[in-house]
Amino acid sequence: MEISPIYHNSRPEGKLPAQEAAAFDFLDSLGIDYERVTHELADTMEKCDDVSSVLGVDVCKNLFLCNRQKTNFYLLCMPPHKAFHTKDLSHQIGSARLSFAPEEQLWDLLHCTPGSATILGLMNDDENRVQLLIDKETYEAEYFSCHPCLCTSTIKLKTSDVKNMLLPKVHHEPIVVEL
């Protein structure tokens, strides 16, 4: 996979899709420093491995989940090497069995498409319908890496900036889980 050099606090050149432009506008408005690379479509964790090597941090695995009734929605952020076991997570958060949420809900709530679900999408969840779940290992890491609502770029943020600047602004208090 071809990957650009690392850029500091710089969005990709040219006209960006609305959801990606909004993500960079949001980071800039908060004064959050980031490093960015652009690359071919990286919509699977296998494709993100090369990106992780360039940025020097694992790209976070983000899963958009819901309960059986599709009334409760969750964004799970976890290390890419960990397996997801719905029974274990459901037990930790006191929910009935979880499954992957429909693509339509991912777009309606976070303005993301499959493979690009991201913590930055929470800026679009004005009604706080999505509960953020973060694995303890990810929550305690020095850096956090994700797509800016589109999986042709990846950014690296300080986790402290995510906790202290980004999450308070989107009004989403995370539940820290252990997977």
N, C-alpha and C positions, 0 to 999 in steps of 0.2 A: 504494500500500500504506500502510495506517495503521500508524504506528510510535510507540511511547510515548516520553515524555521519557527522558533518560538517568538511570539510578539508579546510585548508588555503593554497592558491597558490599551490595546488597539483592536478594533473590530475588523472583520474582513472588508476588503475594498469593494466598491460597487454597491448596487442596490440590493439590499438584503430582504428576504421574506419578512413579512410583518412580525411574526412571532420571534424571530431571531433578533431583529432590530430592537424590539421591545425589551428583550432580555439584556442586550448591551446598554440600552438607555437606562434601564433599571439599575444595573451595576454602576454606571457612571453617575447617576443621580445620588447614589449612596456613598460615592467616593471609595468603593471597594476596589482594591488592586487585584489584578488577575493576569495570568499568562494564558496565551491562546495559541492553538495550532489549527490549521484547516487541513482537511483530508478528504478522501473519497468517503462515500457513505459508510458510516460505522454504526450499523444498527443491531449488531450482536456483540456479545462480550468477546468473542474470538477476534472480531475485527478491531476491537478496542485495545488488544494486547500491544500492538505496535505503538499506538498513541500513548499508552501508559509508559512505555519505555522512553519515548521522547520527552514527555513531561516530567518523568521521574516520580510519578505517583499513579496508583491504580485508579482507573476510571471507575467510578461508582456504578454498581449494578442497581438500577432503579426499576421497581416493579409496581405497576398500578393495579391494585386489587380491590375487590368488593365482597360483600357478604352475598349469600344466596339470593336474597330479595333485591339486590342491587339498590339498597337504600343507604348503605354506609360504604364510603370509599377511603382507600388508604394508599399513600405513596410510601413504599418501603425502599430505603437507601441502605445498601449493604456492600461489603467487599465482594469483588468478583469471584474469589476463590471459594466462597461459602455456598453451601447448598441451601435451597429454600425448601422447608418442610412446612406445609400449610397447617398441619395439626399442631406443631410446636408453637408457631406464631399465634394461631388462633387462641390457644390456651393462655399465652402470655398477655394478650390484650382483652381477654374475656369476650371473644366474639365467636359466633358460629363459624363453621367452615368457610374459609376464604377461597376465592378463585380469581383468575385474571378478569379485570373489568373490560367491558366492551370498548372497542375503538372509539365509538361515538362519544362515550362518557369521557374518555381521555381527552378528546378534542374539546368537548363542551366545557369541561372543568379546568383543564390545564393548558389548552391550546397547543397540545403536543400530539405527534403521531407516534405509532408504535416504533420502538427503538430510540425515541428521543425524549421519553418521559424524564423529567428533571425537577429538582428542587426549585429551580427558577420558574417553573410553570405555576408554582403556588401564588405568584403575583397576580394570576388571572382568576384565582378562586376567591372572589370577593365575599361569597357567602360562607366561607370556611366549611365547605362540605367534605373536604379531603383532610383526613387525619394523617399527619406526618409521622412515620415510624423510621427510626434510625438505629441500625445495629451499633452496639456499644463500641466495637472496634473502629468503625467509621467515625463515630461521634468523638472519640478520643484521639484520632489521628491528627497530625499537624496540618495536613492538607486535605482538601476535598476537591475531587475532579468530576466534572459532568458536562453534558452538552448544553449549549445555550438555546434550548427549545428546538433545536434542529441538529441532526446527527452528522453534519458535514464540518462541524467545528467542535472543539473540546476546550474547556477552560480549566484552569487550576486556581483554586482560591485557598486562602488560609481558613482553616476550620473555625478559628476564633472569629473571623469576620462573618462567617455564615451564622454562627451562634449569636453574636452580639450586634450585628448590623442587619443582615438579610432577614433572618427569621422574625425579629420583632417588627420589622416593616411590613411583612406579609401576614402578621398576626396568626402564625401557626406555631404552637408550642409542640415540640416533638415528644413522642414517647420513645424512650431508649429501650431497645429490646436486645436480647442475647440469642443469636442464632447459632 
